[in-house]
Amino acid sequence: GDGSYTDLATGDPGVNGIPWADPVTGLGYRIETDLQSPGETLLQAWDLPSGGIRWTQRITRRPGPVFNLVPMGRIGVLFTSDPPTILPAPPDSIPSVDLGVAAEVREPIWGTNQWLTLEFQITHRGDWAAAMAALDIALPPGISSEKPGGSRLRIPLGSVVKDTRASARVRVVASGLQPIRISVVSATEDPNPVNNSAEIPIRVPEPPQLLLSDHRIVENDAMYYRQGVRVSLTSPAPSEMEIQLAVEPVSAQSSDLVRDLVGVQLKPGESHVWFNPIREDATVEPDETFRVTFVSGPVEPVRSSALITIVNDDLPRLRARGGDAVEGNAGRSEFQVPVSLSAACPFPVEVSYRLAAGTASAVADYLPRSGRLLFPAGSLTQFVTVPIVGDRLFEAREDLTVEFEDLSAGFYEVASVPIGIPNDDPPPAPEARLELDGPAVGHLRFDTLPGVRYTLQIRTNLSAGAWEFFPELRVGDGAPASFLVPLDPARELWFRVGAE
């Protein structure tokens, strides 16, 4: 009555036996906690002669003292709770059981040697428990179990009272269609077995093959973006793979490569991986090549090697220096603009140029010119010739630019440079006008040119003595200007305005 028992074969004491027995029905009763539904309890009726479960029912425990159980023969079971409760026994006929099963694979299927998790959903829609239930799983030749048992796998479920779940691990050992058949069975007959079985049609791809293809990679991009050489599979890796590859220079130097043997790893589900065997440098050099060859790994290569081209991205910078040209009074002079590369190249470099007007005018101040500079391999400096037209006109400083475009290889440090043409002609003498403001003072007025300095000189005798500078000057801005000059009616005065 207290759940203890003695094993008659071994004499060992034990607990959790069958506490209650009913000699009228030949049943023993045992109470189990329903771990899936707290607050509810399962009552199991065991057939004592056979040792199997006859039926199971769910009961709800009521608050109060822990109840006892009194077998009542064919009436059922009396619980001495407060108030007392009778749980009727099921009829002698087969209890109503309706089991169902559905199954699915948790992981995506990539290929052979992959472990898969099978998930099972067992449903129960009957009134009574399905005693001694189990899942029978029939495995095809291309699927094996982590447990021994050959092509069949059995998962005990115990007494199924309500919906439950189960799972199993299997390994894929062959490609192609591998259907797994599942059925749920119990010691209690199911009068509606139509949904007692299911099938998982597992389609396993063929084993992946290695793909190595010729391609080009930019030297320093492989470092910055951590890509480089691509190693691909025809289908995702079904398990972890390590592939050994040899790296051999062709036109590249050994110093351009970090190592000569590379191991790459692919995780399950990956179909490509990158590796970078290139040593970064800043040397201007032609494109170079090296070869990647398959050495070993759990795959068959479609092509065993590939030629990889390192595209040089260490290019020179284009530099140029402008300056001021000498205008001259007539004819034409030439101003040379030096154009250089920051480093000598092992290949030719070309750039186009043209002269663009600023404040200077084409034809009047310089001759239009355009062309293309060629830097042969190994050369550093070339020149652009700017033809300057001379004249005797006084004019403000003028400028133009040399513009560069269509650089065949390299980067622009400057895309244009200014050329100045300073004025080298004297300004014209101004025409001055004296306006009297009274007998002793007057204004000497004149027109100005921007930037020209104007001075005032005075003398009293044109045949004797010298010109004396007035202690003031004016800087022209294009507007009229004047000097305030003293006048003396008793003597003769001469004024002169100079420009420089």
KAFENJO-V872374 format. One record per residue. N is the residue number from 1. RES is the residue in three letters. PHI is phi in whole degrees, -180 to 180 (NA if undefined). D_LAST is the distance of its C-alpha to the last C-alpha in Angstrom with 1 decimal. Layout:
n-><N;N>
res-><RES;RES>
phi-><PHI;PHI>
d_last-><D_LAST;D_LAST>
//
This chain:
n-><1;2;3;4;5;6;7;8;9;10;11;12;13;14;15;16;17;18;19;20;21;22;23;24;25;26;27;28;29;30;31;32;33;34;35;36;37;38;39;40;41;42;43;44;45;46;47;48;49;50;51;52;53;54;55;56;57;58;59;60;61;62;63;64;65;66;67;68;69;70;71;72;73;74;75;76;77;78;79;80;81;82;83;84;85;86;87;88;89;90;91;92;93;94;95;96;97;98;99;100;101;102;103;104;105;106;107;108;109;110;111;112;113;114;115;116;117;118;119;120;121;122;123;124;125;126;127;128;129;130;131;132;133;134;135;136;137;138;139;140;141;142;143;144;145;146;147;148;149;150;151;152;153;154;155;156;157;158;159;160;161;162;163;164;165;166;167;168;169;170;171;172;173;174;175;176;177;178;179;180;181;182;183;184;185;186;187;188;189;190;191;192;193;194;195;196;197;198;199;200;201;202;203;204;205;206;207;208;209;210;211;212;213;214;215;216;217;218;219;220;221;222;223;224;225;226;227;228;229;230;231;232;233;234;235;236;237;238;239;240;241;242;243;244;245;246;247;248;249;250;251;252;253;254;255;256;257;258;259;260;261;262;263;264;265;266;267;268;269;270;271;272;273;274;275;276;277;278;279;280;281;282;283;284;285;286;287;288;289;290;291;292;293;294;295;296;297;298;299;300;301;302;303;304;305;306;307;308;309;310;311;312;313;314;315;316;317;318;319;320;321;322;323;324;325;326;327;328;329;330;331;332;333;334;335;336;337;338;339;340;341;342;343;344;345;346;347;348;349;350;351;352;353;354;355;356;357;358;359;360;361;362;363;364;365;366;367;368;369;370;371;372;373;374;375;376;377;378;379;380;381;382;383;384;385;386;387;388;389;390;391;392;393;394;395;396;397;398;399;400;401;402;403;404;405;406;407;408;409;410;411;412;413;414;415;416;417;418;419;420;421;422;423;424;425;426;427;428;429;430;431;432;433;434;435;436;437;438;439;440;441;442;443;444;445;446;447;448;449;450;451;452;453;454;455;456;457;458;459;460;461;462;463;464;465;466;467;468;469;470;471;472;473;474;475;476;477;478;479;480;481;482;483;484;485;486;487;488;489;490;491;492;493;494;495;496;497;498;499;500>
res-><GLY;ASP;GLY;SER;TYR;THR;ASP;LEU;ALA;THR;GLY;ASP;PRO;GLY;VAL;ASN;GLY;ILE;PRO;TRP;ALA;ASP;PRO;VAL;THR;GLY;LEU;GLY;TYR;ARG;ILE;GLU;THR;ASP;LEU;GLN;SER;PRO;GLY;GLU;THR;LEU;LEU;GLN;ALA;TRP;ASP;LEU;PRO;SER;GLY;GLY;ILE;ARG;TRP;THR;GLN;ARG;ILE;THR;ARG;ARG;PRO;GLY;PRO;VAL;PHE;ASN;LEU;VAL;PRO;MET;GLY;ARG;ILE;GLY;VAL;LEU;PHE;THR;SER;ASP;PRO;PRO;THR;ILE;LEU;PRO;ALA;PRO;PRO;ASP;SER;ILE;PRO;SER;VAL;ASP;LEU;GLY;VAL;ALA;ALA;GLU;VAL;ARG;GLU;PRO;ILE;TRP;GLY;THR;ASN;GLN;TRP;LEU;THR;LEU;GLU;PHE;GLN;ILE;THR;HIS;ARG;GLY;ASP;TRP;ALA;ALA;ALA;MET;ALA;ALA;LEU;ASP;ILE;ALA;LEU;PRO;PRO;GLY;ILE;SER;SER;GLU;LYS;PRO;GLY;GLY;SER;ARG;LEU;ARG;ILE;PRO;LEU;GLY;SER;VAL;VAL;LYS;ASP;THR;ARG;ALA;SER;ALA;ARG;VAL;ARG;VAL;VAL;ALA;SER;GLY;LEU;GLN;PRO;ILE;ARG;ILE;SER;VAL;VAL;SER;ALA;THR;GLU;ASP;PRO;ASN;PRO;VAL;ASN;ASN;SER;ALA;GLU;ILE;PRO;ILE;ARG;VAL;PRO;GLU;PRO;PRO;GLN;LEU;LEU;LEU;SER;ASP;HIS;ARG;ILE;VAL;GLU;ASN;ASP;ALA;MET;TYR;TYR;ARG;GLN;GLY;VAL;ARG;VAL;SER;LEU;THR;SER;PRO;ALA;PRO;SER;GLU;MET;GLU;ILE;GLN;LEU;ALA;VAL;GLU;PRO;VAL;SER;ALA;GLN;SER;SER;ASP;LEU;VAL;ARG;ASP;LEU;VAL;GLY;VAL;GLN;LEU;LYS;PRO;GLY;GLU;SER;HIS;VAL;TRP;PHE;ASN;PRO;ILE;ARG;GLU;ASP;ALA;THR;VAL;GLU;PRO;ASP;GLU;THR;PHE;ARG;VAL;THR;PHE;VAL;SER;GLY;PRO;VAL;GLU;PRO;VAL;ARG;SER;SER;ALA;LEU;ILE;THR;ILE;VAL;ASN;ASP;ASP;LEU;PRO;ARG;LEU;ARG;ALA;ARG;GLY;GLY;ASP;ALA;VAL;GLU;GLY;ASN;ALA;GLY;ARG;SER;GLU;PHE;GLN;VAL;PRO;VAL;SER;LEU;SER;ALA;ALA;CYS;PRO;PHE;PRO;VAL;GLU;VAL;SER;TYR;ARG;LEU;ALA;ALA;GLY;THR;ALA;SER;ALA;VAL;ALA;ASP;TYR;LEU;PRO;ARG;SER;GLY;ARG;LEU;LEU;PHE;PRO;ALA;GLY;SER;LEU;THR;GLN;PHE;VAL;THR;VAL;PRO;ILE;VAL;GLY;ASP;ARG;LEU;PHE;GLU;ALA;ARG;GLU;ASP;LEU;THR;VAL;GLU;PHE;GLU;ASP;LEU;SER;ALA;GLY;PHE;TYR;GLU;VAL;ALA;SER;VAL;PRO;ILE;GLY;ILE;PRO;ASN;ASP;ASP;PRO;PRO;PRO;ALA;PRO;GLU;ALA;ARG;LEU;GLU;LEU;ASP;GLY;PRO;ALA;VAL;GLY;HIS;LEU;ARG;PHE;ASP;THR;LEU;PRO;GLY;VAL;ARG;TYR;THR;LEU;GLN;ILE;ARG;THR;ASN;LEU;SER;ALA;GLY;ALA;TRP;GLU;PHE;PHE;PRO;GLU;LEU;ARG;VAL;GLY;ASP;GLY;ALA;PRO;ALA;SER;PHE;LEU;VAL;PRO;LEU;ASP;PRO;ALA;ARG;GLU;LEU;TRP;PHE;ARG;VAL;GLY;ALA;GLU>
phi-><NA;-106;90;-88;-152;-128;-75;-68;-77;-109;79;-80;-76;-153;-130;59;-84;-104;-68;-120;-129;-121;-67;-71;-99;74;-107;-115;-117;-146;-107;-123;-79;-84;-67;-84;-134;-56;93;-116;-132;-103;-103;-105;-108;-101;-82;-64;-64;-95;80;-103;-79;-82;-158;-138;-134;-95;-128;-102;-80;-98;-64;125;-62;-62;-80;-106;-124;-125;-63;-120;63;-76;-70;143;-132;-102;-100;-86;-85;-117;-80;-61;-133;-109;-100;-64;-75;-68;-64;-67;-72;-64;-63;-78;-128;-140;-97;-146;-144;-133;-142;-155;-101;-74;-97;-67;-98;-107;164;-71;66;-103;-88;-122;-106;-94;-106;-120;-114;-100;-108;-139;-117;-86;-86;-122;-70;-88;-75;51;-78;-159;-104;-104;-119;-100;-97;-76;-60;-87;-128;-125;-104;-75;-106;-66;151;68;-89;-124;-134;-123;-118;-67;-115;72;-85;-93;-99;-146;-59;-148;-130;-152;-150;-152;-108;-134;-120;-83;-120;-149;-87;96;-79;-128;-78;-108;-108;-126;-141;-108;-130;-154;-72;-94;-66;-102;-72;-128;-84;-62;-109;-83;-137;-152;-139;-109;-84;-84;-108;-99;-64;-64;-56;-67;-117;-86;-115;-121;-130;-65;-161;-113;-131;-79;-53;-85;-62;-63;-81;-70;-101;53;-114;101;-88;-98;-113;-123;-115;-71;-150;-59;-67;-76;-152;-63;-129;-124;-120;-98;-130;-94;-120;-128;-69;-110;-94;-71;-95;-59;-71;-79;-115;-77;-152;-107;-139;-126;-111;-113;-115;-119;-83;-55;94;-83;-115;-157;-151;-111;-144;-126;-96;-89;-92;-70;-149;-121;-87;-77;-153;-73;-60;-129;-131;-147;-117;-110;-127;-67;-110;-160;155;-81;-139;-101;-80;-69;-141;-84;-152;-146;-99;-109;-103;-89;-81;-66;-120;-95;-111;-74;-105;-85;-123;-152;-131;-87;167;-103;-93;-94;-74;84;-96;-162;72;-139;-120;-120;-110;-98;-102;-75;-121;-137;-105;-70;-152;-68;-110;-82;-141;-66;-129;-128;-150;-92;-142;-156;-92;-120;-69;-117;-81;-79;-107;-63;77;-73;-112;-154;-97;-60;-157;-148;175;-137;-88;-118;-102;-61;-54;92;-86;-118;-133;-134;-131;-104;-94;-109;-77;-107;-95;-85;-159;-111;-86;-78;-153;-69;-60;-122;-148;-146;-131;-102;-108;-114;-158;57;-76;-71;-158;130;-129;-83;-81;-136;-101;-161;-135;-87;-121;-100;-122;-69;-73;-124;-110;-70;-75;-70;-68;-77;-97;-98;-131;-96;-116;-82;-109;162;-71;-122;-152;-156;-114;-97;-105;-160;-84;-123;-115;-59;84;-85;-92;-116;-121;-115;-123;-133;-151;-106;-146;-77;-97;-141;83;-140;-73;-112;-79;-75;-75;-143;-144;-127;-108;-70;-131;93;-103;-62;-134;-156;-116;-87;-118;-81;-125;-132;-65;-85;-144;-92;-126;-120;-122;-140;-103;-104;-127;-150>
d_last-><133.1;130.2;128.5;129.6;131.5;133.0;132.4;136.0;135.0;133.1;134.3;130.7;130.1;127.3;125.7;124.4;127.6;129.2;130.3;132.4;135.1;137.3;140.6;141.3;138.3;137.7;134.1;132.1;129.2;125.9;122.9;119.4;116.1;113.8;110.5;108.6;109.9;110.1;113.0;115.1;117.9;119.5;123.3;124.6;128.2;129.3;132.3;134.2;136.3;133.3;130.6;128.2;126.5;128.4;125.9;123.0;122.1;119.3;120.3;118.3;119.1;119.7;118.8;121.7;123.9;123.7;126.1;129.0;130.3;133.9;134.9;137.0;138.3;137.6;136.4;133.2;131.8;132.0;129.2;130.4;127.2;127.2;128.3;130.1;128.8;130.5;128.6;130.7;131.3;130.0;132.6;134.4;132.6;129.4;126.6;123.8;120.9;117.8;115.4;112.2;109.5;105.9;103.7;100.1;97.9;95.3;92.8;91.2;93.0;91.0;93.6;96.3;96.8;95.4;97.2;97.7;98.9;101.4;101.6;104.9;105.5;109.3;110.4;113.8;115.0;118.7;120.9;121.9;120.3;120.1;122.0;121.0;118.1;115.9;113.2;114.3;111.3;111.8;109.1;108.4;108.3;104.5;104.5;106.0;106.6;105.6;109.3;112.2;114.2;113.4;112.5;113.7;112.3;114.1;112.5;115.1;114.2;117.3;118.5;115.9;116.1;112.8;109.6;108.3;105.8;106.1;104.0;104.5;102.3;102.7;100.9;99.9;101.3;101.1;98.8;99.9;101.7;103.5;105.3;106.6;109.6;110.4;113.5;114.7;118.4;120.7;124.3;124.6;124.9;122.1;123.6;120.2;118.7;116.4;113.2;114.5;112.4;108.9;106.9;103.4;102.2;99.9;97.9;96.6;93.7;94.1;92.8;89.1;87.7;84.5;81.5;78.9;76.3;73.4;70.0;66.4;65.0;61.4;61.2;59.7;60.9;64.4;63.5;61.6;64.1;67.2;68.5;68.5;71.7;74.0;77.7;79.7;83.3;85.0;86.4;86.0;87.4;90.9;90.7;88.4;87.4;85.8;84.5;83.6;80.9;79.7;76.0;75.3;71.9;71.6;68.0;66.9;67.3;69.9;67.0;65.8;69.0;70.4;74.1;76.5;79.2;78.5;81.1;80.2;82.3;83.0;84.6;87.2;85.7;82.5;81.8;78.7;76.9;73.7;73.1;70.1;70.6;66.9;65.1;61.5;58.7;54.9;55.2;53.6;56.7;58.5;61.2;64.4;68.1;71.2;74.7;76.7;80.5;83.4;85.6;88.0;88.7;91.2;89.7;90.0;86.6;86.0;83.7;83.8;80.1;76.6;73.4;70.4;66.8;64.1;60.9;58.0;55.5;53.5;50.6;47.1;43.9;41.0;37.7;34.3;30.9;27.6;24.1;20.7;20.9;18.7;17.8;17.7;17.1;20.7;24.1;25.0;24.7;27.0;26.4;29.6;30.6;33.5;36.4;39.3;42.7;43.7;46.9;48.5;50.9;54.3;53.5;50.7;47.9;45.9;43.0;41.2;37.4;35.1;31.4;30.6;27.6;25.3;22.1;22.0;24.4;27.2;27.3;23.8;22.0;25.1;28.8;31.4;33.8;36.7;39.6;41.8;41.5;44.8;45.4;48.7;51.2;50.1;46.4;43.5;40.1;38.9;35.5;33.8;31.6;28.6;27.5;23.7;22.7;19.7;17.6;14.6;13.7;10.5;12.3;12.8;14.7;18.2;21.6;25.2;28.4;31.3;34.5;37.9;41.4;45.0;45.3;48.7;49.5;47.7;45.4;41.7;39.8;36.8;37.1;33.5;30.2;26.6;24.3;20.5;18.1;14.5;11.8;11.1;9.7;6.4;6.1;8.6;8.8;10.6;14.3;15.4;19.1;21.1;23.9;26.6;28.2;30.7;31.4;29.3;26.3;24.0;21.0;17.9;17.2;14.6;14.0;11.3;10.5;11.4;9.3;5.9;5.4;6.7;8.5;11.8;13.5;17.3;19.9;23.6;24.4;22.5;25.1;25.3;23.3;19.5;16.5;16.6;14.0;15.3;16.0;14.3;11.0;10.9;9.8;10.5;13.7;14.6;16.6;16.4;15.2;16.3;16.5;20.1;20.7;24.0;26.0;28.8;31.3;32.8;29.8;27.0;23.3;20.1;16.8;13.3;10.4;6.9;3.8;0.0>
//
